[in-house]
């Protein structure tokens, strides 16, 4: 009898020990699976910091040279765009475009070969280098669009084995990387999540929610730890009473949505084919075409006393902080510069420049309602143009609200203006900007496959 009890006790201890060993093994396996996800998110935050600082330094270098003589732009801007296009064709063929459409297409089923080409560390490095070259040349481009592709590339590359085993897992990594990139680039965690749901993943997979949240948190914490808890466009202390200022919502929503929708239509048309012989010229002589685009940008910049050069970040912040004197033409000229930069073929984003154009639009619209605070009209102009161009109202009002720490009184006006602008944009253009660009990019890929 005592021997049987001892045997039972030994068996129980052995069972408990095996369970503990099994639990420890499963825990370690879980940590091994999750560690690359965490490391990738932290790396995205670090890359966003490097990209942000590099963008500002490139901007300052250009303007230091420009201050010596404005005519240096006639050399620097064409040379920078030409170098960027040459690098794209010779060194980094997977790093072209603005970044967001490429990431959207990469999420579609059956895109394994494309992911292996554009979601690599090589493509991410090339994207950063070429975008910084473009910014340092004074071109109208930003790093916030490219960081979406870079975030997706980092997330996918560091978790490649898991992504190859399951299509849904690969999609969640791309979504999470894109969201983390937006969150870290703008210091807007909510906008990063909303962007992933509204713009990147129209059919959102609930299983990806924890991966997206964790990635946004870690990337955001990393960026804030290095840059501090900053607001992208500063703190805008402005309030608007709906009883006296309600008219600003339809004015900004309709006119901003109209301009944004027409801009989206123009970009999509230019993405498919340039008018007349320009299309054949760009296809046959891409570097020469980029040089001519650079010369046009330089002439516009010199004629406008330098306000149209660069991402538009500093000019938009200047307008928001109550300036804008002598900048009534800024919105139109910045929009023209954005379109010329886009057709040049140089890789770079239009995300941040579109907000700068929106600030210029808001400055113009403030003249229609002079009794309202100019800063409030500028904020509404930014969200109206952005929402009209991208047809992503939630992302529009959340990102403007977070970037400026707008007061609670501005939340409803921003939301309403974004909604009006989005619906007006539908009359101007059948397709949303990034969805349309993704469709064109996918069609071009299929043509290349058929040709090969």
For each residue, the residues with C-beta under 8 A, 3 or more apart:
1: 4 5
2: 5 6
3: 6 7
4: 1 7 8
5: 1 2 8 9
6: 2 3 9 10
7: 3 4 10 11
8: 4 5 11 12
9: 5 6 12 13
10: 6 7 13 14
11: 7 8 14 15
12: 8 9 15 16
13: 9 10 16 17
14: 10 11 17 18
15: 11 12 18 19
16: 12 13 19 20
17: 13 14 20 21
18: 14 15 21 22
19: 15 16 22 23
20: 16 17 23 24
21: 17 18 24 25
22: 18 19 25 26
23: 19 20 26 27
24: 20 21 27 28
25: 21 22 28 29
26: 22 23 29 30
27: 23 24 30 31
28: 24 25 31 32
29: 25 26 32 33
30: 26 27 33 34
31: 27 28 34 35
32: 28 29 35
33: 29 30 36 37 162
34: 30 31 37 38
35: 31 32 38 39
36: 33 39 40 158 159 162
37: 33 34 40 41 155 158 159 173 176 211 214 215
38: 34 35 41 42 214 218
39: 35 36 42 43 158
40: 36 37 43 44 154 155 157 158 159 177 215
41: 37 38 44 45 155 176 180 214 215 216 217 218 219 222
42: 38 39 45 46 218 219 222
43: 39 40 46 47 154 158
44: 40 41 47 48 147 150 151 154 155 177 180 181 184 215 219 222
45: 41 42 48 49 180 184 218 219 220 221 222 223 226
46: 42 43 49 50 222 226
47: 43 44 50 51 124 128 147 150 151 154 184
48: 44 45 51 52 147 151 181 184 185 219 223
49: 45 46 52 53 184 222 223 226 227
50: 46 47 53 54 128
51: 47 48 54 55 128 131 132 143 146 147 150 185
52: 48 49 55 56 143 185 223 227
53: 49 50 56 57
54: 50 51 57 58 128 132 143
55: 51 52 58 59 131 132 135 142 143 311 313
56: 52 53 59 60 313
57: 53 54 60 61
58: 54 55 61 62 132 135 136
59: 55 56 62 63 135 136 310 311 313 314
60: 56 57 63 64
61: 57 58 64 65 136
62: 58 59 65 66 76 135 136 137 138 309 310
63: 59 60 66 67 306 309 310
64: 60 61 67 68
65: 61 62 68 72 76
66: 62 63 69 70 72 73 138 306 309
67: 63 64
68: 64 65 72
69: 66 72
70: 66 73 301 302 306
71: 74 75 302
72: 65 66 68 69 75 76
73: 66 70 76 77 138 297 298 301 302 309
74: 71 77 78 295 298 299 302
75: 71 72 78 79
76: 62 65 72 73 79 80 136 137 138 298
77: 73 74 80 81 137 138 139 294 295 297 298 301 309
78: 74 75 81 82 137 290 291 292 293 294 295 298
79: 75 76 82 83 137 291 294
80: 76 77 83 84 133 134 136 137 138 139 294 346
81: 77 78 84 85 134 137 139 290 291 293 294 297 341 344 346
82: 78 79 85 86 287 290 291 294
83: 79 80 86 87 133 137
84: 80 81 87 88 130 133 134 137 290 346 347 348
85: 81 82 88 89 286 287 290 344 345 346
86: 82 83 89 90 287
87: 83 84 90 91 92 126 129 130 133
88: 84 85 91 92 93 95 96 126 130 345 346 347
89: 85 86 93 286
90: 86 87
91: 87 88 126
92: 87 88 95 96 122 123 125 126 127 129 130
93: 88 89 96 117
94: 117 118 120 122 123 126
95: 88 92 118 123 124 126 127 130 149 347
96: 88 92 93 102 345 347
97: 101 102 149 347 437 441
98: 101 102 145 146 347 348 349 350 351 437
99: 102 103 127 145 146 147 148 149 150 347 349
100: 103 104 145 148 149 178 199 200 349 351 434 437
101: 97 98 104 105 434 437 438 440 441
102: 96 97 98 99 105 106 118 149 438 441
103: 99 100 106 107 148 149 152 174 177 178 200
104: 100 101 107 108 199 200 434 435 438
105: 101 102 108 111 114 438 441 442 445
106: 102 103 111 114 115 118 119 152 156 174
107: 103 104 111 171 174 175 200 201
108: 104 105 111 442
109: 167
110:
111: 105 106 107 108 114 115
112: 115 116 164
113: 116 117
114: 105 106 111 117 118 445
115: 106 111 112 118 119 156 163 170
116: 112 113 119 120
117: 93 94 113 114 120 123
118: 94 95 102 106 114 115 123 149 153
119: 106 115 116 123 149 152 153 156 157 174
120: 94 116 117 123 124 153 157
121: 124 125 153 154 157
122: 92 94 125 126
123: 92 94 95 117 118 119 120 126 127 149 153
124: 47 95 120 121 127 128 149 150 153 154 157
125: 92 121 122 128 129
126: 87 88 91 92 94 95 122 123 129 130
127: 92 95 99 123 124 130 131 146 149 150 153 347
128: 47 50 51 54 124 125 131 132 143 146 150
129: 87 92 125 126 132 133
130: 84 87 88 92 95 126 127 133 134 346 347 348
131: 51 55 127 128 134 135 141 143 146 347 348 349
132: 51 54 55 58 128 129 135 136 143
133: 80 83 84 87 129 130 136 137
134: 80 81 84 130 131 137 139 141 341 346 347 348
135: 55 58 59 62 131 132 138 139 141 142 143 310 311 348
136: 58 59 61 62 76 80 132 133
137: 62 76 77 78 79 80 81 83 84 133 134 294
138: 62 66 73 76 77 80 135 297 298 301 309 310
139: 77 80 81 134 135 294 297 309 310 337 341 344 346 348
140: 297 308 309 310 311 312 334 337 338 340 341 353
141: 131 134 135 311 341 346 348 349 350 353
142: 55 135 145 311 312 313 348 349 350 351 352 353
143: 51 52 54 55 128 131 132 135 146 147 185 311 348 349 352
144: 147 148 181 182 185 186 349 351 352
145: 98 99 100 142 148 149 348 349 350 351 352
146: 51 98 99 127 128 131 143 149 150 347 348 349
147: 44 47 48 51 99 143 144 150 151 181 182 184 185 349
148: 99 100 103 144 145 151 152 177 178 181 182 200 349
149: 95 97 99 100 102 103 118 119 123 124 127 145 146 152 153 178
150: 44 47 51 99 124 127 128 146 147 153 154 181
151: 44 47 48 147 148 154 155 177 178 179 180 181 182 184 219
152: 103 106 119 148 149 155 156 173 174 177 178 181
153: 118 119 120 121 123 124 127 149 150 156 157 177
154: 40 43 44 47 121 124 150 151 157 158 177
155: 37 40 41 44 151 152 158 159 173 174 176 177 180 215
156: 106 115 119 152 153 159 160 163 170 173 174 177
157: 40 119 120 121 124 153 154 160
158: 36 37 39 40 43 154 155
159: 36 37 40 155 156 162 163 169 173
160: 156 157 163 164
161: 164 165
162: 33 36 159 165 166 169 173
163: 115 156 159 160 166 169 170 173
164: 112 160 161 170
165: 161 162 169
166: 162 163 169 170
167: 109 170 171
168: 171 172 205 207 208
169: 159 162 163 165 166 172 173
170: 115 156 163 164 166 167 173 174
171: 107 167 168 174 175 201 205 208
172: 168 169 175 176 205 207 208 211 212
173: 37 152 155 156 159 162 163 169 170 176 177 211
174: 103 106 107 119 152 155 156 170 171 177 178 200
175: 107 171 172 178 179 196 200 201 205 208 211 212
176: 37 41 155 172 173 179 180 196 208 211 212 214 215 216
177: 40 44 103 148 151 152 153 154 155 156 173 174 180 181 215
178: 100 103 148 149 151 152 174 175 181 182 195 196 200
179: 151 175 176 182 183 192 193 195 196 200 212 215 216
180: 41 44 45 151 155 176 177 183 184 192 212 215 216 218 219 220
181: 44 48 144 147 148 150 151 152 177 178 184 185 192 219
182: 144 147 148 151 178 179 185 186 188 191 192 195 196 399
183: 179 180 186 187 188 189 191 192 193 216 219 220 223
184: 44 45 47 48 49 147 151 180 181 187 192 219 220 222 223
185: 48 51 52 143 144 147 181 182 223
186: 144 182 183 191 192 232 399 402 403
187: 183 184 220 223 224 227 229 230 231 232 402 403
188: 182 183 191 192 232 398 399 402 403
189: 183 192 193 216 217 220 402
190: 193 194 398 402
191: 182 183 186 188 194 195 395 398 399 402 403
192: 179 180 181 182 183 184 186 188 189 195 196 216 220
193: 179 183 189 190 196 197 212 213 216
194: 190 191 197 198 394 395 398 399
195: 178 179 182 191 192 198 199 200 392 395 399
196: 175 176 178 179 182 192 193 199 200 201 204 212
197: 193 194 200 201 204 394
198: 194 195 202 392 394 395
199: 100 104 195 196 390 392 395 434
200: 100 103 104 107 148 174 175 178 179 195 196 197
201: 107 171 175 196 197 204 205 208
202: 198 435
203:
204: 196 197 201 208
205: 168 171 172 175 201 208
206: 209
207: 168 172 210
208: 168 171 172 175 176 201 204 205 211 212
209: 206 212 213
210: 207 213 214
211: 37 172 173 175 176 208 214 215
212: 172 175 176 179 180 193 196 208 209 215 216
213: 193 209 210 216 217
214: 37 38 41 176 210 211 217 218
215: 37 40 41 44 155 176 177 179 180 211 212 218 219
216: 41 176 179 180 183 189 192 193 212 213 219 220
217: 41 189 213 214 220 221
218: 38 41 42 45 180 214 215 221 222
219: 41 42 44 45 48 151 180 181 183 184 215 216 222 223
220: 45 180 183 184 187 189 192 216 217 223 224
221: 45 217 218 224 225
222: 41 42 44 45 46 49 184 218 219 225 226
223: 45 48 49 52 183 184 185 187 219 220 226 227
224: 187 220 221 227 228 229
225: 221 222
226: 45 46 49 222 223
227: 49 52 187 223 224 230
228: 224
229: 187 224
230: 187 227
231: 187 234 235 402 403 404 405
232: 186 187 188 313 402 403 404
233: 236 313 316 317 320 403 404
234: 231 317 320 321 404
235: 231 404 405
236: 233 320 321 375 379 404 405 406
237: 407
238: 373 375 376 379 406 407 410
239: 373 376 407 409 410
240: 245 248 372 373 376 409 410 413
241: 244 245 409
242: 245 246 412 413
243: 246
244: 241 371 372
245: 240 241 242 248 369 372 376 413
246: 242 243 249
247: 250 251 369
248: 240 245 251 252 369 372 376 377 380 413 417
249: 246 252 253 380 413 416 417 420
250: 247 253 254 420
251: 247 248 254 255 365 368 369
252: 248 249 255 256 362 365 377 380 381 384 417 421
253: 249 250 256 257 380 384 416 417 418 419 420 421 424
254: 250 251 257 258 420 421 424
255: 251 252 258 259 361 365 384
256: 252 253 259 260 358 361 362 365 380 381 383 384 385 387 388 417 421
257: 253 254 260 261 384 385 387 388 420 421 422 423 424 425 428
258: 254 255 261 262 388 424 425 428
259: 255 256 262 263 335 361 385 388
260: 256 257 263 264 354 358 384 385 386 387 388 389 390 421 425
261: 257 258 264 265 388 389 424 425 426 427 428 429
262: 258 259 265 266 428 429
263: 259 260 266 267 335 339 354 357 385 388 389
264: 260 261 267 268 388 389 390 391 425 428 429 431 432 433 436
265: 261 262 268 269 428 429
266: 262 263 269 270 339
267: 263 264 270 271 339 342 350 433 437
268: 264 265 271 272 429 431 433 436 437 440
269: 265 266 272 273
270: 266 267 273 274 339 342 343
271: 267 268 436 437 440
272: 268 269 440
273: 269 270 279
274: 270 278 279 282 343
275: 278 279
276: 279
277: 280 281
278: 274 275 281 282 289 343
279: 273 274 275 276 282 283
280: 277 283 284
281: 277 278 284 285 288 289
282: 274 278 279 285 286 289 343 345
283: 279 280 286
284: 280 281
285: 281 282 288 289
286: 85 89 282 283 289 290 345
287: 82 85 86 290 291
288: 281 285 291 292
289: 278 281 282 285 286 292 293 344 345
290: 78 81 82 84 85 286 287 293 294 344 345 346
291: 78 79 81 82 287 288 294 295
292: 78 288 289 295 296
293: 78 81 289 290 296 297 340 341 343 344
294: 77 78 79 80 81 82 137 139 290 291 297 298 344
295: 74 77 78 291 292 298 299
296: 292 293 299 300 340
297: 73 77 81 138 139 140 293 294 300 301 308 309 337 340 341
298: 73 74 76 77 78 138 294 295 301 302
299: 74 295 296 302 303
300: 296 297 303 304 308 333 336 337 340
301: 70 73 77 138 297 298 304 306 307 308 309 337
302: 70 71 73 74 298 299 305 306
303: 299 300
304: 300 301 307 308 329 330 333
305: 302
306: 63 66 70 301 302 309
307: 301 304 315 327 330 333 334
308: 140 297 300 301 304 330 333 334 336 337
309: 62 63 66 73 77 138 139 140 297 301 306
310: 59 62 63 135 138 139 140 313 314 315
311: 55 59 135 140 141 142 143 352 353 356
312: 140 142 315 316 334 352 353 355 356 357 359
313: 55 56 59 142 232 233 310 316 317 352 356
314: 59 310 317 318
315: 307 310 312 318 319 327 330 334 356 359 360
316: 233 312 313 319 320 355 356 359 360 382
317: 233 234 313 314 320 321
318: 314 315 321 323 324 327
319: 315 316 323 324 327 330 359 360 362 363 378
320: 233 234 236 316 317 359 375 378 379 404
321: 234 236 317 318 375
322: 374 375
323: 318 319 327
324: 318 319 327 328 330 363 374 378
325:
326:
327: 307 315 318 319 323 324 330 360 363
328: 324 363 364 367
329: 304 332 333
330: 304 307 308 315 319 324 327 333 334 359 360 363
331: 334 335 357 358 359 360 361 363 364
332: 329 335 336 360
333: 300 304 307 308 329 330 336 337
334: 140 307 308 312 315 330 331 337 338 353 356 357 360
335: 259 263 331 332 338 339 357 360
336: 300 308 332 333 339 340
337: 139 140 297 300 301 308 333 334 340 341
338: 140 334 335 341 342 350 353 354 357
339: 263 266 267 270 335 336 342 343
340: 140 293 296 297 300 336 337 343 344
341: 81 134 139 140 141 293 297 337 338 344 346 348 353
342: 267 270 338 339 350
343: 270 274 278 282 293 339 340
344: 81 85 139 289 290 293 294 340 341
345: 85 88 96 282 286 289 290
346: 80 81 84 85 88 130 134 139 141 290 341
347: 84 88 95 96 97 98 99 127 130 131 134 146
348: 84 98 130 131 134 135 139 141 142 143 145 146 341
349: 98 99 100 131 141 142 143 144 145 146 147 148 352 353
350: 98 141 142 145 267 338 342 353 354
351: 98 100 142 144 145 354 355
352: 142 143 144 145 311 312 313 349 355 356
353: 140 141 142 311 312 334 338 341 349 350 356 357
354: 260 263 338 350 351 357 358 385 386 389 390
355: 312 316 351 352 358 359 382 385 386 399 400 403
356: 311 312 313 315 316 334 352 353 359 360
357: 263 312 331 334 335 338 353 354 360 361 385
358: 256 260 331 354 355 361 362 381 382 383 384 385 386
359: 312 315 316 319 320 330 331 355 356 362 363 378 381 382
360: 315 316 319 327 330 331 332 334 335 356 357 363 364 381
361: 255 256 259 331 357 358 364 365 381 382 384 385
362: 252 256 319 358 359 365 366 377 378 379 380 381 382 384 385
363: 319 324 327 328 330 331 359 360 366 374 377 378 381
364: 328 331 360 361 367 381
365: 251 252 255 256 361 362 368 369 377 380 381
366: 362 363 369 370 372 374 377 378 381
367: 328 364 370
368: 251 365
369: 245 247 248 251 365 366 372 377
370: 366 367
371: 244
372: 240 244 245 248 366 369 376 377
373: 238 239 240 376 377
374: 322 324 363 366 377 378
375: 236 238 320 321 322 378 379
376: 238 239 240 245 248 372 373 379 380 410 413
377: 248 252 362 363 365 366 369 372 373 374 380 381
378: 319 320 324 359 362 363 366 374 375 381 382
379: 236 238 320 362 375 376 382 383 400 404 406 410 414
380: 248 249 252 253 256 362 365 376 377 383 384 413 414 417
381: 252 256 358 359 360 361 362 363 364 365 366 377 378 384 385
382: 316 355 358 359 361 362 378 379 385 386 400
383: 256 358 379 380 386 387 396 397 400 414 417 418 421
384: 252 253 255 256 257 260 358 361 362 380 381 387 388 417 418 420 421
385: 256 257 259 260 263 354 355 357 358 361 362 381 382 388 389 421
386: 260 354 355 358 382 383 389 390 392 396 399 400
387: 256 257 260 383 384 390 391 392 393 396 397 417 418 419 421 422 425
388: 256 257 258 259 260 261 263 264 384 385 391 421 422 424 425 428
389: 260 261 263 264 354 385 386 425 433
390: 199 260 264 354 386 387 395 396 432 433 434
391: 264 387 388 422 425 426 432 433
392: 195 198 199 386 387 395 396 422 432 434
393: 387 396 397 415 418 419 421 422
394: 194 197 198 397 398 418
395: 191 194 195 198 199 390 392 398 399
396: 383 386 387 390 392 393 399 400 418 421 422
397: 383 387 393 394 400 401 411 414 415 417 418
398: 188 190 191 194 394 395 401 402
399: 182 186 188 191 194 195 355 386 395 396 402 403
400: 355 379 382 383 386 396 397 403 404 406 414
401: 397 398 404 405 406 410 411 414
402: 186 187 188 189 190 191 231 232 398 399 405
403: 186 187 188 191 231 232 233 355 399 400
404: 231 232 233 234 235 236 320 379 400 401
405: 231 235 236 401 402
406: 236 238 379 400 401 410 411 414
407: 237 238 239 410
408: 411
409: 239 240 241 412 413
410: 238 239 240 376 379 401 406 407 413 414
411: 397 401 406 408 414 415
412: 242 409 415 416
413: 240 242 245 248 249 376 380 409 410 416 417
414: 379 380 383 397 400 401 406 410 411 417 418
415: 393 397 411 412 418 419
416: 249 253 412 413 419 420
417: 248 249 252 253 256 380 383 384 387 397 413 414 420 421
418: 253 383 384 387 393 394 396 397 414 415 421 422
419: 253 387 393 415 416 422 423
420: 249 250 253 254 257 384 416 417 423 424
421: 252 253 254 256 257 260 383 384 385 387 388 393 396 417 418 424 425
422: 257 387 388 391 392 393 396 418 419 425 426
423: 257 419 420 426
424: 253 254 257 258 261 388 420 421 427 428
425: 257 258 260 261 264 387 388 389 391 421 422 428 429
426: 261 391 422 423 429 430
427: 261 424
428: 257 258 261 262 264 265 388 424 425
429: 261 262 264 265 268 425 426 432 433 436
430: 426
431: 264 268 435 436 439
432: 264 390 391 392 429 435 436
433: 264 267 268 389 390 391 429 436 437
434: 100 101 104 199 390 392 437 438
435: 104 202 431 432 438 439
436: 264 268 271 429 431 432 433 439 440
437: 97 98 100 101 267 268 271 433 434 440 441
438: 101 102 104 105 434 435 441 442
439: 431 435 436 442 443
440: 101 268 271 272 436 437 443 444
441: 97 101 102 105 437 438 444 445
442: 105 108 438 439 445 446
443: 439 440 446 447
444: 440 441 447 448
445: 105 114 441 442 448 449
446: 442 443 449 450
447: 443 444 450 451
448: 444 445 451 452
449: 445 446 452
450: 446 447
451: 447 448
452: 448 449
